[in-house]
């Protein structure tokens, strides 16, 4: 299983939020490039970036920080990014800059035609981000809860040709309350493309639990506050996941 450190960007700095609340941010670094290097040095094989300002504004905001991370990574590992991606030009610009994957969240829900066009124009590079609470999808940086059922949307987006799905339980994100295994497995059983878990990972017990269900189609997990607050050691966790045999 792939363990993916998250670098969430707000006003050019690396932060972590609680339940997506921009007013409840903890700053962990003023140097995004150095943060990326730190995770590479510990053995990360992919990085997950979120432009938090962009998620709210609907357009890329933290370009300087993103460029610094791309420069630091220098093509060593794939990098994926989400937040404020609403048009094909933005996707093309990100991929041209060195991104491997672009994550479409709110726009996928509000403009399914855009997602379909993106998957067609950039095959193999589009990941859908489904953020949900109690089975219903949230949009606009998690500020709005829709009536869309997460399983129904996942199936539809799979048919469009997206590469994988990131499933985030927003009630748990940044709270260190444990990953929602049941909901993640339910989603992964509903589609044939890979699912990446997100939200709530607190300790090695969560990694162990995810490894036990990896065969259900769970490709990886995004790690945030647990890494930054030291409740989970990245290198130790990745070693465990690599050696797990079921």
Order of alpha helices (4+ residues) and beta strands (2+ residues): beta-beta-beta-alpha-beta-alpha-alpha-beta-alpha-beta-alpha-alpha-beta-beta-beta-alpha-beta-alpha-beta-alpha-beta-alpha-alpha
